[in-house]
């Protein structure tokens, strides 16, 4: 039962690859028939679960309600999309966003729900570190604007260098990942090698210190909340 449920959940999620706009497009009739088959399997699994569960317990479980709502929304979206397609009206399959609900809310997905619950409980602790990181990024961006904004520097592509604050924030944010290193610092370095100290300080503070701190906070808090969740679930 679990293997079959996971198979149809995966099949339902993978339809996004074949539906318009698609990576590997398939005819609408094929994808719609596969989706209807998946929804029928989900409804059958839910019906089976209802028969082995007390009625008041079944209807009080929000997971079952979420699955039923997701099935109804998917069928509504499929019908609306099909009708609009007949009249050559382009639309978007908005029900794709509800498909992960099937992955989370079935009884077989208890471990996935525990993982999501741990992530949700970890977010408040992560937020404080993230805000500190953003404050550091914004301050370094402001310093970069003051240092380089009036130097009349240009990039290799002939674009103004570090004259727009929001563009500076984005470039330095990318620099944290080292994706644009050392290209982002070369115009300033060519103007004066002393400006390399600014980028060295930025990388040390934000890439090495804040990213290490961020990773440590995420790991420790997720591990702590996961232990609590597993302890409650095993009682």
Secondary structure, 3 states (H helix, E strand, C coil): CHHHHHHHHHHHHHHHHHCCCCCCCCCHHHHHHHHHHHHHHHHHHHHHHHHCCCHHHHHHCHHHHHHHHHHHHHHHHHHHHHHHHHCCCCCCCHHHHHCHHHHHHCHHHHHHHHHHHHHHHHHHHHHHHHHHHHHHHHHHHHHHHHHHCCCCCECCCCCECCCCHHHHHHHHHHHHCCCCCCHHHHHHHHHCHHHHHHHHHHHHHHHHHHHHHHHHHHHHHHHHHHHHHHHHHCC
